[in-house]
Amino acid sequence: MRVLALPAVLILVAVLVFLLVILIRGAVRAKPGGAAGQAPRWEAHTAMENGWTLVAIRQMTQGRDGPVELARQTVRAIPDDDPHWDERYREAMLEARSRIATLELESK
């Protein structure tokens, strides 16, 4: 009987070590902050379309194939021929940054 007990104990220890390694690897992969597990963040975005400048904020995260847009909010649309375009653009960017700060605070 002792001949069978030693191999059985060794097999049991090997299985337990194997399971422990799998659990540790799973915990390391599940931690946020890695490239694919990065927490979503809000960022300001500007797009120029059909004679309009659109200032928006968008919620982005890192996916397997690159950045992924989760949500978008348009802050302001400014006509490109507006004589006060610079001033309105600066105001829109200020409002976008303020909205980002509010959304980041609310998500914590």
C-alpha positions, -999 to +999 in steps of 0.1 A: +000+000+000+028+024+008+041+019-028+008+034-041+005+061-015+036+080-026+027+083-063-009+093-053+004+120-030+028+133-057+000+134-083-023+152-059+004+178-052+011+183-089-026+189-096-028+214-067+002+233-080-013+233-115-046+247-103-027+273-082-008+285-113-040+287-133-057+308-106-027+332-103-025+337-141-062+344-142-059+370-115-030+388-132-050+389-165-081+402-148-063+433-133-073+466-149-047+489-164-033+465-190-035+474-227-067+454-233-081+460-198-077+497-196-105+516-180-126+539-203-116+575-204-133+607-218-114+628-242-121+660-263-125+655-300-128+678-330-142+669-364-147+690-395-177+680-416-196+697-444-185+733-435-190+727-397-165+722-369-179+698-344-165+698-309-174+666-290-163+645-261-161+607-265-155+579-241-127+557-253-112+524-243-085+501-257-098+471-275-080+441-289-076+458-323-070+494-311-091+522-296-128+517-293-154+546-290-180+537-264-200+570-263-200+604-279-216+637-269-215+668-292-206+699-272-210+725-300-212+728-338-195+759-352-199+770-389-165+772-406-173+807-420-182+822-386-163+854-381-158+846-344-148+810-351-116+811-329-134+825-299-163+800-302-139+771-307-120+781-275-153+783-256-164+750-269-131+733-259-134+748-225-169+735-221-158+701-234-129+699-208-153+710-181-178+683-191-150+657-191-140+666-156-176+663-144-180+629-161-147+616-147-157+627-112-191+610-115-177+578-126-154+573-096 
